[in-house]
């Protein structure tokens, strides 16, 4: 791949990012991993936060980038740069895979428009951000490294492929495991002798990251003596990951069908990479079958399938499926088999497309008509993509927390003792980051893979929300918000004082709705109050 191809891929990755948008730090999982990093840097923080201190943080890449931000220009700018780098890296890796399979450059915008800038970028956990995410997440680092490993394996740089898979374990260990299955099976089918050096390199690099994970998995083997991890942790915490809609399952199956069709055709016509594509599709299909048979149909209740988190890497199938399909027919577009493949890809565009993705498809199709002008084609595409990035920069997504709530939490940080313990709405995931105080429990730091922490979290959620019969069967974040609303309605002065005495906390954070007056309590002062939050305590 020459410099023009790399520049083209970088420009296209940034263009895709500009279409998807940007969520500045802190956002989403930052409200879990930022406090986890901060407490490792300063163990005196959150001195009474038992839930936080029991959480084993395996996101080592996140921690490293966070530290870099603290020591350098700031956490938000560093994460912003990391999002740009990841967008470019994903596009470069996809183009490298396409080129190794003999596909032309015009296939890159087509693949990105079909599988990245789409309405559904992945199934279950894979739907959270997709391959090019609006926010920084260490999971996306692992996905980008897996795509790089695919490209290196196709180029028979097996040691480098193994190293990339090993490094991915420091970003997200289970994603790296999925990647090892995809790349490993692909290499095994393509050239069995490549698998041993690749595995040796991956294992050698990943050992320091893997040892803590293995310890957690061993501890999980006796999990049901403390908590039913499947029902009371995995399904309770993330029902969308383990019970995805049939429409999402069907759409994912179409992407896999496109990949299998392309792999079979490449294998039949003797194209380079055909055997690798078969192995990679076999691994992706096996993960999809776990989702269908175990998660959706609930055929078995072995917790190992849930630790596998089979949908985590599903966004890779949304890209590799179209990649293999296009690689099989790019130079045979007028033959009947190619027309059938184009029809399948067109169906994906109709079912999962968005206007921005259609623009990328149009860019790719336009490059086909410039095929004879090789240099002009890529230079024109680079210029067009760069111009669009400048004209349409990534739009910021709205902040997740109302300004008045952020102000209340920042006042907690300056006006309450460092060792104070707070009972908070369980869906108020931003509390620790802005208040820098210990929380009794919240829904965000629910570590489903750690039995003791999961049992503590589930018990404490029930303890502080006391869910009413009409909401107690709800699950996931919708459930957490419903419990908080029911608790707000029940949170009289006596209720709040009773909760504080029961759990041994000093302060109670009560949400307020528009126009609601905060209760005035004789024995429970409210020194901090805004339009959306009232903080009560300590008990007189």
N, C-alpha and C positions, 0 to 999 in steps of 0.2 A: 504494500500500500504506500503510495507516494505522498509527498507533502500536500498536494492538492486534495487528495482523498481525506487526509487527516483534518485539514482546514474545513473542508466541506462537512465532515461529520461533526466537528466542534460547533460550527455555525448552526447546523441543523439541531443538535442537542440543545443549544441555547434558545433556538426558536421554539422548540417543543416546550422548554421550560417557560418561555414567555407566554405561551398559550395556556399552560396549566395554572400559572400564578405562583405567588410566593407568600408563605406564612412566616413572618419574622419570629425569631426566638423571643420569648419562650412560647411554645405551642405543643399541644398534644402530649406526647411522651416525655417532653422536656420536664414536665412537672413531676415526673417520677425520677428520671435519670439525673437531672440537675441536683436535687437534694442528695441523692445517693453518691454523686461525685463530691459534693461539698462536705459531706460527713466524713468521707475518706481523707479529704484534704485537711479537715479540722474536726477531729473526733469530739471536741467539746460542744459542737453544735447538736441540736435536737437531743438533749440529754435524757429525756423521758419518753422518747418516741420509739416504743418497743416494736411497732409494726415496721417502721423504717429500718431499724437496726437489725431485724431478722431477715431482711431482704438481701439475698446474695446477688450482687451486681456483676453480670458477665459481659456487659457492654464495654469492653476495654477500649475500643476505638472511640466511642463517645467520650469516655473519660479523658483520653489523650487529647482530643480536639478541644474539649472544655478547658483543660489545663492550659493549652496553647492560647486560648482566648483570654484567660485570666492573666497570663504572663505577657501577652502581646497587645493587639489593638482593641480587644474586647471580645466577649463571647459571641454577641450577635454578628459582628462583621466576619468573624472566622467561620461561623456556621453559614453565613450568606455565601462566602467564597466556596465553602465545601459543597453547597447545593449546586453552584455553577459547575464546579469540577465534576461532580457526579453526573450531571446532565450531559456534559461533553464526553465523559468516559463511557457512559452507556452507548451513546451514538457511535463512538469510535470502535467499541467492542463489537457492536452489531455489524458495522461496515466491514470490520476485519473478518467476521464469520462469513458474511456474504461473499467477500472476495476469495476466501479460501474454498468456498463451494463453487466458485466460478461465476457468481452472479454479478451484474453490472452495478454501477453506483446509483442508478435511478431506483433500484430496489430499496435503498435505505429510507427515503421519505415515505415510500409506500408501506414498508414494515412499521415505521413509527406511527404513521397515520392509521394503520389497522390495529396495532396492538398496544400503543403507549398513550397517545392522545385520543382517548376513547371514553365512553361513558362508564364502562366497567373495565378497569385495568388489571383485574385479577379476581380470583375466587376467594371468599372468606377472608383470611388474614391478608392475602395478596391484594385485596381491594383497598387496603389501608396505604394509600400513597402510590401504589404501582411501582414501575421501574424508575420513572422520573417523578419525584415527589415535590410538592410545593414547600415542604419543610425538610430540614435535615433529620435523617434517622439512620442509625447505624445499620439497620436492616438493609437499607439501600446500598450501603457500602459493600455488604456481603453479596448482594445481587450483582452489582457491577463487577466484582472480582470473579464471580462464577462465570459471567459472560466472557470475561477476559480469559478465564481458564478454558472455556469452550474453544475460543479462537486459537489459543496456544496448542491445545490438543490436536485440533485439525491441522495445524502447521507442524505437528510432530515435535514440538518443543515441550516434551512431556515433563521435564524437570521444572520448567517455569510454570506449566499448568498446575503441577502439584504444589508449588510454592504459593501461587495465588489462592488455591483452595485452602491451604494452611493458614494464610493471612486472614481469609474470610472468617475463620473461627474466632478471631479476636473481635470481629464486628458483630456477628450473630451466629453462634455455634450451630444451631439447627439448620439454618439456611445453608451453612457451609456443608453440613452433612448431606442435605438434599443435592447440593451442587456436586459433591463427591460421587453420589449415585448417578447423576445425569452424565457427568464427564467420564466417570469410571466405566459405566456400561457402554458409553459411546466408544471409548478407547478399546475396551475389551472386544467389541464387535468389529472394530476397524483393524486393530493390530494387537492381539493379546499381549505381546511382549512389552507394549508401552505401559501397561497398567502397573507393573511392579515398581519401576522407578518413580512413576507419578505418585503412587500410594506412599512410597518411602519418603518422598519430599513433603507431601501433605502432612503425614503423621509427624515427621520430624519437626516441622514448623509449628504445628498445632498443639503439640503436647502440653505446653504450659497453660494454654487456654482450655484444653480438654479435661485436665485432671479435676478441676472443681466441678465441671459438669457431670463427670462420671460419679463423683461423690454424691451429688444431688440425686442422680438417677438411682443409685444404690439405696439412698435414704427413702426414695419414693416407693420402693418395693414393698414396704410395710405400711404404706400410706393409709389404707382403709381402716387400720386400727384407730386412727385419729379422726379421719374425715373421709367421706366418700368423694374422692378427688374428681371423679367424672361428673357426678350430678351437682355436688355442692361447691365445686371449684371451676373446672373447665367449662361446663355448660352454663353454670350460674354466672361466671365472670364474662364469658364471650360467646353468647348463643349464636351470633351471626357467623362465627368461625366454624361452628360444629353443627349448624342446622341452616345452611345457606338455602335461598329460594331455588326451586326447581328451574326457574328461568336462568339463573346464574350458572347452575350446573349444566344445563343444556347448552348455553353459549360457550362455556369452557370446553365442553365436549366437541363442539364444532371447530374450535381452534386446534384441539388435539387431532381431530379428523383431518384437518388440512395438513398438519405436520406428518401424519402417517401416510397420507396420499403422496406427499412430496418425497418422503423417505422411500416408499415402495417404488416410486417411479425412478428416483435416482439409482436405487439398487438394480432395477431391471435394465436400465440403460447404461449401467456401468460408470456413472458419474462419480467424481471424487467426493468423498464424504458420505456416500450413501449408506455404508455400513455404520458409520458413526451416528448418522441421523436415526437409524433404526434403534440403536442402543439408547440414545438420548430420549427418544419418544417412549421407549419401553419404561424407562425410569419415571418420566412425567406421567405416563398412564397409570403406573402402579400407585403413585401418590394420589392421583385422581380417584382410583378405585377405593382407596382407603377412605377418602371423603364420602364417596357414595355408599359403600357397604357398611362401614363402621360408624361414621358420624351421622349420615342421613337415615339409613335403615336400622342402625343400632343392632347389628348382628352379633357383636361381641362387646364386652365391657372391659377388655384388657387395657389398663391405663397406659401401656407402652405406645399404643396407637395415638393417644392424645398427647403424650410427650413428643411424638413425631411431628405434630402440628402440620399435617400434610398439605394444607392450603398455603402455607407460608411462602412457598416458591412458585405458586401458580402463575404469577405474572411472567415468569420465564417462558411458560408454554404459550402465552399470548404473543410472544415475539418469535420464539423458535418455530412455532407452527407455520406462520406466514413465511419465515426465512426458508424453511425446507421446501415449502410449496413453490415459492418463486424460483428458488435455485433449480428446481426440477424442470421448469418450463419456460424460463426467461427467453431462451432463444428458439422456442417452438410455439410462439403465441398464436399461430394460425392453424395449428393442428387440433383435432377434436379433443384429445386428452388435455391439451392446454386450455381450451375453451371451457372444459368442465372445471378445471382448477380455478380459472378466472371467475367462473360463476360462484364457486364456493367462497372465494375471497370477497367477491362483491356482496354475497349474503352477509358476511361478517361486517362489512362496511355499513350495510343498511341496518343491521340489528344492533350494532355497537358504536356506530360512528357519531361524531359530533362535528359541528361546522369547522373547527380548527383542524381536526384530523382530515376532513375532506380537502382542505386547502393543501395539506401535505401530500395527499394522494394526487391532487392536481399537479403539484410540483413534480412528483415522480413521473407521472404520465407525460408531462411536458418535456422532461428530459429524454424520454424515449424517442421523441420526434427530432431531438438534436443529437441523436446517437452517432451520426456520421461526423459530427464536428466535435471530436473527442475533447480537446482542450477547452474550447469555448463552452462546452456543456457544463463541465464542473466549475469553471471560473464564473460563468453566469449564475449557476446555482449558489455558489459561495456568496456572490454579491447580493443576490436576491434574499437569501436567508439572513445575511448580516443586516441588510436594509430593514427587513421586517422586524428583526430583534430590536433595532434602534427605534423604529417607528412604533412598535407595540411592546414596550418593556413589560416584564412580569408584573401583573397587577397584584398589589398586596391584598391578602384576605383579611376580613374583619377580625379584630382581636377577640379571643374567646371569653374575656372577662369584662364586665361593665366597668367603666372608669371609677364609679363610686365604690364598687367592691374592692378594686385595687387600692384605692386611697385608704379604705378601712383596714385592709391587711397591712399596708405599710405603716399605718399608725400603731397597729399591734406590735410591729417590729421595734418601734421606738418608745412605746409607752407601757410595755408590760415586761415583767421579769424574764430573763433569758431561760430560766428553768421552768417556766409556767407550762401547764398542760391544758390543751383546748379540746373540747368536744365540738366538732364541726359538721356541717352538712356533708354526707358521705360523697356527694358528687362535686364538692368544692375542691377539685384537684389542685388548684392554684395556690392553696393556702400555704404550704411549706415554702414555696419559692419566694413569695412576696412577704410573708410574715416572719419567716425564719424561726418558727416556734414549733414545739412538739405537738402533734395531733394524736388524739386517742385512736382514731381509725379513719380511713377514707377508702373509697372504692378503687382509686387509681393504683395504689400500691398493693394490689391483690396478687401475690406471687403463686400462681396455680401449681407450679412445679415443685414447690417446697411445702410439704405436708404440714409442718408445724406452723409456718407463717400463714398458710391458707386457712388452717383451723382457727387460729387466733383471729384472723381478719373476719372470717364468716361469723364467728361467735360475737365479735364486737359490733359488727354491722347490725345484727339482730338486736343486740343489747341497746344501742343508742337510737335506732329507728323505731323499734317496737312496732313492726309493720302491721297494719290493720288487715283484716281478712280480704278486703277488696284489692289489695296491692301486694300481699305477701308472696304470691306465686309468680310475680314478675321477675325477670332476670335481666342482666346486662345493664348498660347505662340508662336505658329507658326505665328500668326498674329502680335504679338508684335515684333518678330524678323524681319518680313517683313517690318513693319512700320519703325523700326530703320534703316534698310538698305536703304529704300527709303529716309528717312530723312538725312542719311549720304551723299547720292548723291546730295541732295538739299542744304546741309549746307555750303553755301558760307559765306563769311564774313558778307555781308549785311543781310543774313538770320539769322545768329546767333545773330547779334546785335539787329535785330528787335525782335526776341523771348525774349531776355533778357530784353529789354525795355518794352515789352508787359506784362510780368509776374512779373517784379520787382526783378529779380534775378541778382546776381553778376557774376556768372560763368556758362560757357557752356561746357559740357563734350562731345567731338566729337570722335566717334570711327574711327579708321583707319584700312584699310585692307593692306595686304602684298604689299609692294612696293609703297604705296600711300604716297605722301608728304603732310603734313598738310598745309592748306592755311595760308599765311602770311597776317595778317590784320593790317592796319595802326592804327585804333582806338580800336583794340581788341587784346591785347598782349596774347601770349601763353607761360606762364612761365614754365609749366609742360608738358612734352611730352615724350612718350615712343613709342615703335613700334606699339602699339594697341590703345592708347588713347592720345588725345591732349586736354588740359584744357585751355579754353580761358576766359579772364576776369581779372579784371573788366573793363567795358567800359570806355574808356578814356574821 
